[in-house]
């Protein structure tokens, strides 16, 4: 395999990885701002396991959506 092509694949993977991670962080920030309470406070300080499960499910769904959109 050509070294030039390998660099292009590496660079495109890096760009799409940063794009996906940025969209992911932006989505979590928007979710935190749209809720009338602090998600972080509810999960960490109050120990709301149900909310943690829901947020985990949202994170998995966002990951699947962004992965499919980027590919």
Backbone as a chain_set.jsonl record, in Angstrom:
{"seq": "XXXXXXXXXXXXXXXXXXXXXXXXXXXXXXXXXXXXXXXXXXXXXXXXXXXXXXXXXXXXXXXXXXXXXXX", "coords": {"N": [[0.84, -1.177, 0.0], [0.464, 2.209, -0.699], [2.293, 4.831, 0.863], [1.352, 7.398, 0.807], [-1.418, 7.099, 0.437], [-2.043, 5.819, 2.823], [-1.506, 7.849, 4.664], [-3.528, 9.647, 3.901], [-5.836, 8.176, 4.587], [-5.456, 7.99, 7.343], [-5.499, 10.704, 8.054], [-8.118, 11.44, 7.24], [-9.613, 9.791, 8.926], [-8.91, 10.872, 11.387], [-9.937, 13.485, 11.149], [-12.727, 12.978, 10.841], [-13.157, 11.672, 13.247], [-12.646, 13.704, 15.14], [-14.667, 15.471, 14.362], [-16.988, 13.923, 14.902], [-16.696, 13.557, 17.692], [-16.824, 16.207, 18.533], [-19.451, 16.929, 17.774], [-20.802, 15.18, 19.436], [-20.091, 16.091, 22.06], [-21.183, 18.655, 21.884], [-23.901, 17.994, 21.642], [-24.406, 16.83, 24.164], [-23.962, 19.076, 25.768], [-26.027, 20.78, 24.886], [-28.221, 19.246, 25.691], [-27.879, 19.358, 28.461], [-28.328, 22.083, 28.87], [-31.003, 22.367, 28.037], [-32.572, 20.97, 29.84], [-34.5, 21.436, 32.842], [-33.047, 21.108, 35.135], [-29.824, 20.341, 36.567], [-28.129, 17.892, 34.954], [-25.713, 16.658, 35.531], [-25.408, 17.235, 38.27], [-27.644, 15.915, 39.352], [-27.004, 13.236, 38.789], [-24.385, 12.813, 39.866], [-24.252, 14.022, 42.5], [-26.766, 13.532, 43.708], [-27.212, 10.931, 43.073], [-28.941, 9.735, 41.149], [-29.882, 7.053, 39.642], [-31.649, 6.165, 37.67], [-31.825, 8.356, 35.926], [-29.194, 8.382, 35.078], [-29.106, 6.013, 33.608], [-30.896, 6.626, 31.534], [-29.551, 8.806, 30.328], [-27.243, 7.451, 29.551], [-28.351, 5.724, 27.624], [-29.148, 7.622, 25.747], [-26.652, 8.61, 25.021], [-25.528, 6.326, 23.781], [-27.325, 6.082, 21.61], [-26.885, 8.533, 20.259], [-24.21, 8.145, 19.542], [-24.467, 6.001, 17.732], [-26.034, 7.198, 15.75], [-24.4, 9.373, 14.882], [-22.186, 7.949, 14.0], [-23.248, 6.488, 11.854], [-24.012, 8.622, 10.228], [-21.585, 9.854, 9.607], [-20.203, 7.877, 8.223]], "CA": [[0.0, 0.0, 0.0], [1.192, 3.454, -0.839], [2.366, 5.609, 2.095], [0.518, 8.581, 0.614], [-2.799, 6.698, 0.692], [-2.151, 5.535, 4.246], [-1.603, 9.146, 5.33], [-4.851, 10.191, 3.622], [-6.792, 7.441, 5.409], [-5.221, 8.388, 8.723], [-5.964, 12.08, 8.196], [-9.58, 11.481, 7.167], [-10.114, 9.18, 10.157], [-8.707, 11.845, 12.452], [-10.893, 14.59, 10.951], [-14.067, 12.497, 11.155], [-13.191, 11.393, 14.682], [-12.779, 14.988, 15.837], [-16.005, 15.965, 14.034], [-17.955, 13.136, 15.66], [-16.535, 13.864, 19.113], [-17.316, 17.575, 18.735], [-20.912, 16.865, 17.726], [-21.221, 14.45, 20.628], [-19.965, 16.998, 23.195], [-22.173, 19.709, 21.668], [-25.216, 17.425, 21.95], [-24.52, 16.711, 25.618], [-24.068, 20.428, 26.307], [-27.385, 21.244, 24.591], [-29.12, 18.487, 26.551], [-27.722, 19.917, 29.809], [-28.948, 23.41, 28.888], [-32.444, 22.29, 27.813], [-33.274, 20.409, 30.993], [-34.682, 22.436, 33.903], [-32.17, 20.761, 36.252], [-28.481, 19.951, 36.152], [-28.006, 16.442, 34.818], [-24.494, 16.245, 36.24], [-25.678, 17.295, 39.714], [-28.597, 14.847, 39.686], [-26.359, 11.93, 38.724], [-23.221, 12.682, 40.75], [-24.492, 14.377, 43.898], [-27.99, 12.928, 44.228], [-27.177, 9.494, 42.793], [-30.127, 9.34, 40.39], [-29.46, 5.979, 38.734], [-32.571, 6.119, 36.529], [-31.386, 9.393, 34.989], [-27.919, 7.929, 34.51], [-29.424, 4.998, 32.59], [-31.491, 7.328, 30.389], [-28.48, 9.552, 29.665], [-26.406, 6.441, 28.895], [-29.054, 5.278, 26.417], [-29.066, 8.725, 24.799], [-25.272, 8.63, 24.533], [-25.384, 5.226, 22.819], [-28.094, 6.409, 20.406], [-26.162, 9.587, 19.546], [-23.033, 7.536, 18.947], [-24.88, 5.226, 16.558], [-26.503, 8.135, 14.716], [-23.26, 10.099, 14.326], [-21.362, 6.989, 13.276], [-23.894, 6.221, 10.56], [-24.006, 9.842, 9.417], [-20.216, 10.135, 9.141], [-19.812, 6.861, 7.246]], "C": [[0.885, 1.239, 0.0], [1.154, 4.249, 0.466], [1.484, 6.855, 2.009], [-0.946, 8.258, 0.918], [-3.021, 6.421, 2.173], [-2.283, 6.839, 5.035], [-2.975, 9.771, 5.116], [-5.919, 9.497, 4.459], [-6.666, 7.839, 6.87], [-5.766, 9.797, 8.974], [-7.489, 12.157, 8.158], [-10.206, 10.85, 8.408], [-10.007, 10.142, 11.325], [-9.723, 12.986, 12.346], [-12.306, 14.141, 11.313], [-14.211, 12.153, 12.633], [-13.379, 12.658, 15.496], [-14.162, 15.582, 15.58], [-17.07, 15.232, 14.859], [-17.904, 13.444, 17.149], [-17.065, 15.265, 19.421], [-18.843, 17.621, 18.72], [-21.475, 16.195, 18.971], [-21.194, 15.363, 21.855], [-20.989, 18.126, 23.088], [-23.581, 19.209, 22.02], [-25.421, 17.285, 23.45], [-24.67, 18.077, 26.277], [-25.48, 20.985, 26.091], [-28.391, 20.536, 25.487], [-29.066, 19.023, 27.986], [-28.424, 21.269, 29.918], [-30.47, 23.353, 28.742], [-33.218, 21.729, 28.996], [-33.392, 21.462, 32.085], [-33.815, 22.175, 35.137], [-30.801, 20.396, 35.696], [-28.377, 18.43, 36.125], [-26.808, 15.931, 35.613], [-24.744, 16.211, 37.749], [-26.609, 16.163, 40.136], [-27.915, 13.482, 39.722], [-25.256, 11.806, 39.767], [-23.543, 12.942, 42.216], [-25.704, 13.67, 44.493], [-28.076, 11.43, 43.943], [-28.4, 8.972, 42.065], [-29.723, 8.327, 39.317], [-30.358, 5.908, 37.504], [-32.17, 7.159, 35.476], [-30.075, 9.001, 34.321], [-28.149, 6.89, 33.41], [-30.001, 5.655, 31.343], [-30.417, 8.102, 29.618], [-27.531, 8.592, 28.949], [-27.041, 5.939, 27.608], [-29.011, 6.361, 25.336], [-27.669, 8.8, 24.196], [-25.039, 7.528, 23.503], [-26.119, 5.526, 21.509], [-27.393, 7.496, 19.591], [-24.921, 9.031, 18.86], [-23.375, 6.76, 17.691], [-25.308, 6.142, 15.405], [-25.331, 8.856, 14.068], [-22.339, 9.175, 13.537], [-21.955, 6.703, 11.898], [-23.848, 7.445, 9.654], [-22.622, 10.122, 8.839], [-19.783, 9.122, 8.093], [-20.53, 7.102, 5.962]], "O": [[1.933, 1.272, 0.644], [0.107, 4.336, 1.107], [0.937, 7.309, 3.015], [-1.636, 9.039, 1.573], [-4.074, 6.753, 2.717], [-3.082, 6.922, 5.968], [-3.534, 10.364, 6.039], [-6.814, 10.158, 4.986], [-7.674, 8.006, 7.557], [-6.417, 10.045, 9.989], [-8.089, 12.868, 8.964], [-11.232, 11.331, 8.89], [-10.91, 10.22, 12.157], [-10.301, 13.399, 13.352], [-13.012, 14.856, 12.025], [-15.286, 12.328, 13.206], [-14.176, 12.687, 16.433], [-14.769, 16.141, 16.494], [-17.949, 15.864, 15.444], [-18.943, 13.578, 17.796], [-17.688, 15.478, 20.461], [-19.454, 18.281, 19.56], [-22.512, 16.607, 19.491], [-22.164, 15.408, 22.611], [-21.595, 18.512, 24.087], [-24.361, 19.938, 22.633], [-26.501, 17.591, 23.957], [-25.423, 18.221, 27.241], [-26.061, 21.585, 26.996], [-29.32, 21.167, 25.99], [-30.099, 19.128, 28.647], [-29.043, 21.568, 30.939], [-31.163, 24.218, 29.278], [-34.413, 21.994, 29.13], [-32.497, 22.291, 32.247], [-33.853, 22.955, 36.089], [-30.647, 20.171, 34.495], [-28.52, 17.769, 37.153], [-26.886, 14.901, 36.282], [-24.337, 15.267, 38.427], [-26.384, 15.524, 41.163], [-28.214, 12.662, 40.59], [-25.191, 10.805, 40.481], [-23.147, 12.163, 43.083], [-25.675, 13.255, 45.651], [-28.921, 10.738, 44.511], [-28.852, 7.862, 42.344], [-29.281, 8.698, 38.229], [-29.878, 5.62, 36.407], [-32.177, 6.872, 34.279], [-29.874, 9.261, 33.135], [-27.455, 6.898, 32.393], [-29.643, 5.289, 30.224], [-30.382, 8.054, 28.389], [-27.065, 8.893, 27.85], [-26.349, 5.748, 26.608], [-28.856, 6.057, 24.154], [-27.519, 9.029, 22.996], [-24.419, 7.769, 22.466], [-25.598, 5.257, 20.427], [-27.314, 7.395, 18.367], [-24.614, 9.404, 17.728], [-22.659, 6.844, 16.693], [-24.987, 5.893, 14.244], [-25.262, 8.948, 12.843], [-21.777, 9.578, 12.518], [-21.237, 6.681, 10.898], [-23.663, 7.316, 8.444], [-22.506, 10.579, 7.702], [-19.062, 9.477, 7.161], [-20.343, 6.356, 5.001]]}, "num_chains": 1, "name": "protein.A"}
